[in-house]
Amino acid sequence: MDYKNSQYGSNNAVDETPAAEQQVKKKHIVREYAESIIIAVILALIIRTFVVQAFKIPSGSMEDTLAIGDHILVCKFIYGTKIPFSDLKIAPIREPKRGDVIVFEYPEDPSKDFIKRVIGVPGDEIRVIMKTVYVNGKPYKIPQEVHKENEVIAAAQNPRDNFGPVTVPAGSYFVMGDNRDRSYDSRFWGFVKSEQIKGLAFIKYWSWDRDNMRVRWKSIGDLIH
């Protein structure tokens, strides 16, 4: 009897070993998955904070350069990136220049992001006369600008077509949409401060035409100039 009990006890001990090993393996797998997810989240946050960030174009103010439904990537480190929870900033590669398409916090509501083209840098004198932009007294025309309305509005009525002159202060920028007649920009609400700039728009990675319910395949991969 004692022999049988001893034998059965031995068999039970042998049966429990694989189950225990399986539990240990499951714990290892769960821990590995958890570690992988945590690492992936940390890397994603680092990339989003310091390297690139994705944005979607919601309006037509940058047509025909950017269409509604374009999805773009923005380079965050080129102008320097602010370190979270501090006043420190990573040194910029360069400062914004005329012609750059930038994403920035809307000065009147920082919770909103706007995208426009830099027209004036610190020290520039900006003026608009009969829809033509003048920078430091000279016409500043770019191939990307479009005018979709023939009407010219008087300065007393609206600053869209006749504006200024104003001088861009230090640490600030004057921005406009490429769709000049349908853009709410520096003509209406003033300058963008350097600390409000999030980065340089550089490529379209996806584009969806909502009106025609189709992908704009030809736009995908286009560099933003």
C-alpha positions in Angstrom: 0.0 0.0 0.0 2.8 2.3 0.9 4.5 1.4 -2.3 1.5 2.3 -4.4 1.0 5.6 -2.6 4.7 6.4 -3.2 4.3 5.4 -6.8 1.2 7.5 -7.4 2.8 10.4 -5.6 5.8 10.1 -7.9 3.5 10.0 -11.0 1.7 13.1 -9.8 5.0 15.0 -9.4 6.0 14.1 -12.9 2.6 15.2 -14.3 2.9 18.6 -12.7 6.2 19.5 -14.2 5.1 20.2 -17.8 2.2 22.3 -16.5 4.5 24.4 -14.4 6.9 24.8 -17.3 3.9 25.9 -19.6 2.9 28.6 -17.0 6.5 29.9 -16.9 6.6 30.0 -20.7 3.3 31.8 -20.9 4.6 34.4 -18.4 7.7 34.9 -20.4 5.7 35.3 -23.6 3.3 37.8 -22.0 6.3 39.7 -20.6 8.1 39.8 -24.0 4.9 41.1 -25.7 4.5 43.7 -23.0 8.1 44.8 -23.3 7.8 45.0 -27.1 4.7 47.1 -26.9 6.2 49.5 -24.4 9.4 49.8 -26.5 7.3 50.4 -29.6 5.2 53.1 -27.8 8.4 54.8 -26.5 10.0 54.8 -30.0 6.8 56.1 -31.6 6.7 58.9 -29.0 10.3 59.8 -29.6 9.9 59.8 -33.4 6.7 61.9 -33.2 8.3 64.3 -30.8 11.7 64.7 -32.3 11.8 63.4 -35.9 8.6 63.3 -38.0 4.8 63.8 -37.4 1.9 63.0 -39.7 -0.8 65.6 -40.5 -4.0 65.6 -42.6 -5.0 68.6 -44.8 -8.5 69.6 -43.9 -9.0 72.7 -46.1 -8.2 74.1 -49.5 -6.1 77.1 -48.3 -2.9 75.5 -49.8 -4.4 74.4 -53.1 -3.0 73.5 -55.6 0.1 72.5 -53.6 -1.9 70.5 -51.1 -5.4 69.2 -51.6 -8.1 68.4 -49.0 -7.5 64.8 -48.0 -3.7 64.9 -48.5 -1.8 63.2 -45.7 1.7 64.6 -45.1 4.8 64.1 -43.1 6.5 67.0 -41.3 10.2 67.1 -40.4 10.3 68.3 -36.8 14.1 68.5 -36.1 15.1 70.8 -39.0 14.1 74.0 -37.1 15.0 72.5 -33.7 12.7 70.6 -31.4 11.6 71.7 -27.9 12.3 69.1 -25.3 9.0 68.2 -23.5 8.4 69.6 -20.0 11.3 72.0 -20.3 12.4 75.2 -21.9 15.3 73.5 -23.6 15.4 73.2 -27.4 17.5 70.9 -29.6 19.8 73.1 -31.9 18.1 73.7 -35.3 19.8 72.6 -38.6 18.5 75.9 -40.1 15.9 78.6 -39.6 12.7 78.8 -41.7 13.2 80.6 -45.0 11.0 82.1 -47.6 9.1 79.4 -49.6 9.1 76.8 -46.8 5.8 75.1 -46.2 5.4 74.9 -42.4 3.0 73.4 -39.8 2.5 75.6 -36.8 0.2 76.2 -33.8 -2.5 78.7 -34.8 -1.6 81.8 -32.8 -5.2 82.5 -31.8 -5.9 78.9 -30.7 -2.7 76.8 -30.0 -4.9 73.6 -29.9 -5.2 73.9 -33.7 -2.5 73.3 -36.3 -2.3 75.3 -39.5 -0.2 74.8 -42.6 1.0 77.8 -44.7 4.0 79.0 -46.7 6.6 81.3 -45.3 6.5 84.6 -47.2 8.4 86.9 -44.8 11.3 86.2 -42.4 12.5 88.5 -39.6 13.3 92.0 -40.8 11.3 91.7 -44.1 8.8 94.4 -45.1 5.6 92.8 -46.4 3.0 94.5 -48.5 0.1 93.4 -50.7 -1.1 95.6 -53.5 -3.9 94.5 -55.8 -3.3 90.8 -54.9 0.5 91.1 -55.6 2.8 90.4 -52.7 5.8 92.7 -52.2 8.8 91.7 -50.1 11.2 94.6 -49.3 9.7 96.6 -52.1 10.0 94.0 -54.8 7.2 91.7 -56.2 7.4 88.3 -54.7 5.7 85.8 -57.0 6.0 82.0 -56.7 4.8 79.4 -59.2 2.6 77.7 -56.5 0.3 80.7 -55.8 -3.2 80.7 -57.3 -6.0 83.3 -57.5 -9.4 81.8 -57.9 -11.4 85.1 -57.7 -11.2 88.1 -60.0 -12.7 90.6 -57.5 -10.2 92.9 -55.8 -11.2 93.9 -52.3 -10.3 97.3 -50.9 -8.0 97.5 -47.9 -10.7 99.3 -45.8 -13.0 96.4 -46.3 -10.7 93.4 -46.0 -6.9 92.8 -45.9 -6.9 90.0 -48.4 -5.9 91.9 -51.6 -4.4 95.1 -50.2 -2.4 94.9 -47.0 0.4 96.6 -45.1 3.1 97.5 -45.2 4.3 95.6 -42.0 7.8 94.6 -40.9 8.3 91.1 -39.6 9.7 91.3 -36.0 12.6 89.3 -34.7 11.7 85.6 -34.0 8.5 85.8 -36.1 7.4 84.9 -39.6 4.7 86.1 -42.1 2.8 83.2 -43.7 0.2 82.9 -46.5 -1.7 80.1 -48.1 -0.9 79.3 -51.8 -4.7 79.6 -52.5 -4.4 83.4 -51.9 -8.1 84.3 -52.3 -9.2 81.6 -49.9 -6.7 81.5 -47.1 -7.0 82.8 -43.6 -3.4 83.7 -42.8 -1.0 86.4 -41.5 -2.9 89.1 -43.5 -5.7 88.6 -41.0 -4.2 87.4 -37.7 -0.6 88.5 -37.7 2.8 86.8 -37.3 3.8 83.2 -36.4 6.4 83.1 -33.6 9.3 80.6 -34.0 8.3 78.6 -30.9 4.9 78.0 -32.5 6.4 76.3 -35.5 6.2 72.5 -35.4 8.2 71.6 -38.6 8.7 71.6 -42.3 6.2 69.7 -44.5 8.2 67.6 -47.0 6.2 64.7 -48.5 2.7 63.4 -49.2 2.4 59.8 -48.0 -1.4 59.3 -48.7 -4.1 61.2 -50.5 -7.9 60.6 -50.5 -10.3 62.4 -52.7 -13.4 62.6 -50.6 -15.6 64.1 -53.3 -14.9 61.3 -55.8 -14.3 58.6 -53.2 -10.9 57.5 -54.7 -7.2 57.5 -53.9 -5.1 60.0 -55.6 -2.3 57.6 -56.5 -0.3 60.1 -58.5 0.0 62.3 -55.4 1.5 59.7 -53.1 5.2 60.2 -52.6 5.2 63.7 -54.0 7.6 66.1 -52.4 6.2 69.3 -51.1 7.8 72.4 -52.6 
